[in-house]
Amino acid sequence: MAVIDRVTVTVFTTVIRSVVDGHGHRHPGPPREVKEALLEVTDADGATGRCLGQPETLRESMIKAHVRPVLTGQEGLDRERLWHALARRQRGAHGHLTDRLLSTVDQALWDLAGRKLGLPVWRLLGGARSVIPAYASTMCGDDIPGGLASFSDYADFAKELVARGYRGIKLHTWMPPMPHGVDLDIKACAVVRDAVGPDVALMLDSNHWYSRTDALRLGRALDELGFAWYEEPMEEASVQSYRWLADQLATPILGPETSWGKHMARAEWVAAGACDILRVGVVGSGGLIPALKAVHTAESFGMGCEIHGNGSGALAVIGATLCGEWYERGLLHPHSDYDTPPPHLRSIVDPIDESGNVALPMRPGLGDDLDVDHIAAHTVATW
């Protein structure tokens, strides 16, 4: 067995074609240069596990104070033990050692294991399925001509997505700072349902800060429209508000998405009856290890568990289990090209076929097809 002897972060420039508004919502935009980061964990045999992240997540101070002390000199295959050792440092780090950093380290360790053993991570985790139906997850509404600026824009885009093979569509409607409201949400959902017919699964991710009464009015409209689930209409810190809402609607409540607390917070939502379908994300909830714990919690209660977000980590959990029905592919927009990889990737990890399915990656490790030459040529900092 080979112990970890090096943990490095490489910050590099790449190009994206999107912008983020003041409330954190992504929209299409002109090409622009941004910085991303790559975490690498290397053992004494020279094997390396990698995971992409953000420079602000992989800050030098956190790598030096917490990640290296936990990992260096330890057997890299002891992923559960190392995850707990790092997670326990979060209390003393006073919020600086984030779940996103914990996730990036955890994924890099799983990538290391997969590469050493010559297996994709989803098979190491359980190997339950090799293909998954994808739903199209739209960007939020905007004021871009021919974008998602009107009800007819949403209807036209939904029909285009169905023509591409998608059998499910999740709408992100207008949210702050755009003019927004329940009436706009109801109308958008109604025109999309009319455009695609009854056989396409539709979901809604609405404004995150509606009141109880607004969330209930919108949910009752979704009941009439036959939506597959209803997501994050209110502040998720109020678990009892979601229990109140779930008790009154036929449309399943999906959650939580952003609640802090990893798998433990998800267990609290299940115990409270605050959701009908559990949700967990790999990136925001601390990694593959807590995401799997959340999935198994849902299974124990006969519930589904949908994985938030796209990418290799999400696919690993989906491929390892049978609890979720869909893979979230997006964010999608009429003016955004999802299928062309950014310069630091040679290919995307989740190409979709004509039937609307995504095949699990077969490369050893997480499966990301990194262009290491681009990253080396565009490196701006290392630590």
N, C-alpha and C positions, 0 to 999 in steps of 0.2 A: 504494500500500500504506500502511496506517495502523499506526503503532506503538502499543504499549500505553502509556497514560499514567496509569492509575489501577488500583490493587488494593485492594479494600476487603473487610472482614469485618463482617457484621451478625449480632449475637447477638439472638435473639428467643425468646419463650415460645410453646409450643404444648402440646397435650394428647395424651397417649398412654394406652393401656389395658393396660399390662403392667408387670411388675416383673422385676428381675434378681436372682437369688440370689447368695450369696457366692462361687460358683464361675463366675459369668458366664453362667448359663443363664437364658433368658427364659421367663416364665410369665404367664398372664393375670392381670390385676389391675384394681382400680377406676380410673376416670379420674384422672389426676394431671398437674399442670403440670410441664413440663421445659423446659430450654433447648436450642435447636439453633442452628446457625450457617449462614450463607450466604456463600460466597466469590464475589465478582464481579470479573471482569477486564474492563476497559473500554479500548477503543482510541480513537485520535484522531478517528475517524469517529463516535464515540458508540455503537458496537456493543458489547454486553456479553455475556460468557459467564458462566454461573452453575453452581455445584455446591454441593449441601448437604453439610454435614459437622458435626462435633462441635466445640464451643468449645474443648475441651482439645486437639483436633487442630490447630485453626487459631489457635494462641496468638499473641498480639500480638508477642511477642519473636521468634518464628520468621518471621512475615510481614515484620517490619522488618529482621531480620538477613539473611534469605536470599531470600524470595520476591520482594519488591520489587526488590532489587538485580539479580536475574536477569532479571525480566520487564520492568521499566520501560525504555522507549525501544527495545524490541525488537519486531520484526514478530511479531504474534500468531499468524500462520499457520505459523511455523517451529517446529512442535510437537516434532519429534524433537530438534532442536538444543537447545531450551529444557529439554526433559525431561532430557537428559544434563547440561546445565549445572547444573541443580538437584540431580540425583542425585549429582553429584560433590562437592557440598557436604556430603553426609551424613557422610563420614568425619570431617571437622573439627568437625561439630556434635555429636559424641559421643553419638549416640542420640536427640537432641532433635528432629532433622529426620526425622520418621518416614516410612515408606512410605505411611501413610494421608494425611499431608499432601501428599506427592508425588503421590498418586493424585488428591486433590481438585483440585490445581492443574492436572494433566494433563487431567482431565475438563472443567474450566472452559474450558481452551483449545480443546478439541474442540467444546464447546458454542458457543463464540465462532465457530469456523470454520463450523459448521453453520448458525448464525443468519445469518452474513454471506453465505453461499452459498445459503441457502434450502433446505437439504437435511438430512434426519435423519443423525445421525452414523453409524449402521450402514451407510448407503449410501456415505458418504465413505470408510469403512474397507474396503469391498469389495462390499457389496450382494449377499450370497450367497442370502439367503432372507428372506421377509417374515412367516413364521409358524413357531412352534416348539411341539412338545408340552411341556406342563408336568408335572412331577411334584410331588406334595404332600409337603412337608417338614414333619414334625410338630415341635411343641415336645417338650421332654424330659418324662419321666414325673414325676408329682407325687403329692400326697395330697389333691387337690381332688375332692370328691364329684361324680361325673358327668363328671370331666375325663379325665385319663390316669393314673388311680390303680390300675388293675387290668388284668389280661389281657383281661377282657371289654370294658373301656373301649377298649382299643386295637383289638380286633376290631370293635366297633360303629362306631368312628370310621372305620376303614378301609373298611367297607362304605358308610358315608355319603359318603366321598370318591370312591369308585368311582361311586356314584350321581350325583355332581355332574359326572362326566365324566373324572376323572383316570384315566390308564392306568398310572401309576407312583406309588409311595408310598415315601418314605424315613422310616424310623423313627429317632427319637432316643429311646432308652429311659431308664431311671432312671440318673442320674449323681449324683455327689456334689453337694450334701450329702445327697441322698436315699439310703436303703439301696439297694444296687446289687450287681451281680455277674453272672457268666457264666450261671448257671442261670436268672436272671430274664430275661436277654436271649434265651436260647434259647427259653424258653417263650413270651415275647411274640412272637418271630418266627414260631414255629410256629402260634400261634393266629391271627395275622394271615394267614398263608399259607392256613390252612384256611378263614378267613372269606371271602377274595377269590378263591380258586381259583388255578389255574396260569397264567392268561393275563395277570395284572396283574404288572408289573415291581415287585419289591420290593428295597429297598436298606437297609443298616444303617449308621448312624453310632453306634458304640458308645463305651464309656468310653475316654478318651484316654490312660489310663495303665495299661492291663492289662500283665501280664507276657507274655513270649513264649508260655509254655505255655498261659495262659488265652486269649490271642488265637488260638492254633492250635486249641484245643478249640472255641471259638466259631465259627471259620471253617469247621471241618469240619461243624458243624451247618448252617451256611449252604449248604455244598455239597449237603447232603441236601435242603434246602428250595428249591433252585434260585434263589438270590438273584442279582440283576443286578450288584451290587458290594458291597464291604466297605470301610468307611472309618474311618480314624483310631482303631484299637483300642489303639495304643501311642504313646509319645512319638516325635514325628516327627524329632527330632534324631538318632535312631539309624537312619540309612538302612539299615545292614546288617541290622537287625532286620526291616525291611520286605522286604528281598531274601530273607531266610530264610523269611519267612511266605509271600511270593508264590510261592516255589518249591514249596510244599507244598500249595497249595490250587487247586481248580478255579474257585472264585468269584473274579472279578477284584478285585484290590486297586486302589482309587482313592486317589490322593494326589499331592503333599502338599497339605494345606489351610493350615496355619499356619506352615510353615517359612519363616524369613526368607531373603532372597536373590533375590527377584523371579524373573525367568525363568531366571537362572543356576542357582538351586537346583533348579528343575524339570528343567533339562538334566542335572544330576547324578543326580537320581532315575531318569531314563530310562537314562542310561549305566550305572547300578548295577543295573538290572533290579529296582528296588524297587517298581514299580507296573505294572499292566497297562493302566490308564487314567490319563492325566495329569489333574491338577487345578490350576486357577489362579483366583484371585479378583481382580477389578478393584480393590476397595477395599483389600484387605490386601496386595497384591503390587506396588503402585506405580503403578497406573493402566492405561489402555487400551493404551498402548504396550508395556509388558512383558507384559501379558496376551496380546496378539497374537503377540509373539515366542514365548511358551510354546506357543500353539496351533500355530504353524508348526513348532516343534520336534517336537511330537507327530505332526503330519502327515508330517514327514520320516522318522519311524520307523514309519509305518503304524499309529499309535495314535490312539485317541479322546482328546479333551480336554474334560472337563466344567468348566463355569464355576461357581465357588462363589458362592452368594448370589443375591439378587434385585435388582431395580432397573434403572434406565435404563442404567447402565454395563455391567452383565452382558448386557442385551439388545443393546447396541451390538456387543459382541464376538460374540455368538451370531448376530446378523443378518449380520455381516460375513463369517462363515466357515461351513464345513460340517462341522467336526471334532467337535462335540458333538451328542449325541442329545437332550438335555433342557434345559429351563429350570427352575431351582429356585424353586418358589413357596411361600413360607412366611416365617415359621414359623406353622403352623396348629394349632388346638386347638378342641375342642368348645365352649369358652366364649369364643373370641376371634373378632372380626369383622375379617377381613383386608381385606374389600372396601370398607369405608367409609374414605375418606381422612381423615387428621388435618386439623386446621383450616388448616394452612399449605399444603395442596394442594387444588386444586379437583376433581381426579380422580386415580385411581391410574394408573400407567403400564402396568400389566400385567393388565387384565381378562381373564378366561378365558371361552371359549365352551363350549357344551354338549358339544363333542367333546373337551374337555380341551386346547385349543390357546390360545396367547397370540400375538396379532398384534404385530408390531414397530411402535413408535410412528411416526407420519408427520409429527409436528411438526418444524420445523427445529431442529437442535441435538440435545441428548440426549433431549428429549421430555417432561421433567418439567413438569407443569401447576401451576406455583407460583401461590399466591395472594399476590401482592406487596402487596396492600392489607392483608391480615392481618399479614404480616411487618412492614410499616411501622408498623402500629398497635400491635404488640406488641414493638417493638424495645427492648432493655434496654442495649445497648452496641454501639459501632462502633469499628473501628480500621482 
